[in-house]
Amino acid sequence: MPNIPPRGINMEGKRKRIMDRFRRIEGQLRGLQNMVANEGPCEDILIQVAAVTAAMKRAGVAVVEAYLEDCLEKARQQPEAALADFRKVLARYMDLA
């Protein structure tokens, strides 16, 4: 059975919340850059790095949840292909996490 072409997150509310998360993370990263540029205390920088890391993990979980919901919708039409695609994507994500 052929793979189902990938689609983006199509649920408007979920997409907005995910984009908001990434914008907050972007702001945190700019703050980190300023802290490093201004020779901020290493302890504060590491605390902010940990905060950004945690925020990225939470954003990843939100994307996985949205993908899973989309995958479940696809599963109604081609369950084997949808499950195989989800497993592949999840394995890649878990490798990087």
Secondary structure, DSSP 8 states (H G I E B T S, - for coil): -----------HHHHHHHHHHHHHHHHHHHHHHHHHHTT--HHHHHHHHHHHHHHHHHHHHHHHHHHHHHHHHHHTT-HHHHHHHHHHHHHHHHHH-
